[in-house]
Amino acid sequence: MLHRAPFLPVALACALAAAVPPGSLGAVEIEPAQREAIEQIIHDYLINNPEVFIEALRGAEDRLNRDADAKAKQTLGDRRHEVFDDPGTPVGGNPQGDVAIVEFFDYRCPYCKQVEPALQTLVSEDRQLRFIYKEMPVLGPSSVVAARAALAAQRQGKYEAFHTAMMLTKGQISDETVYRVAGSIGLNVERLQNDMAAPEIDRALKANLALADALGIHGTPGFIIGDHIAPGALDLDALKNMVDDARKR
């Protein structure tokens, strides 16, 4: 077993004791030579005891993660209406379902496409799920075009059809791909392109990106189920467990 080395403050105290003459700690300033000696002692100590530095980094990372999680949960509590009940956000599954799944996604994200079959299975098996689609285009200009097209497709009553078709599309997604998919599901592409420029769509995308950032979701996919915020491509079992937990609460 690796023994825990003394913490850095102990090393610093030892350095001060060794480098500063007795009775001089009350001096106004440490002389340059003394400062250099202290820095060298600390440097040597860390080189010889790297576990001290690693432990300090891990502790700092843990504190940052705890703080970020607490902030995200507070944001979720404060902005629940925006997360779960925004009237402009597309909703699938059972609109009156007892548990909501919120997904932040990008049509060019391979992990979003990876998790899509699990989501489709979950929604088809659980008729009490409400699915909330949060467009989060973060992977370039074509992602923005695809997200705009999806929200514009909602005006022709084909949001979910377009969403599913885009998630099933293989290979690179370009602007041309978006319009080809739109035409393939019966959308009026000319009308779609006009609707994509609507200021409401621009506001919706900006709001989604700002909300995701506030919730600590910095990549896609990102999920909110009940009171849990879960980044990454979850498998079917993990999704079911989170739904069950939300339902119990």
TAPEKA-V682175 format. One record per helix or strand of 3 or more residues. SS is the DSSP state (@ for helix, = for strand). FROM is the first residue (numbers start at 0). TO is the last residue. Records with the same first field share a line. If there is no record, write none. Layout:
SS = FROM-TO ; FROM-TO
//
This chain:
@ = 7-18 ; 31-47 ; 49-77 ; 79-83 ; 109-124 ; 140-155 ; 158-167 ; 174-183 ; 188-195 ; 198-213 ; 235-247
= = 90-92 ; 98-104 ; 128-134 ; 221-224 ; 227-230
//
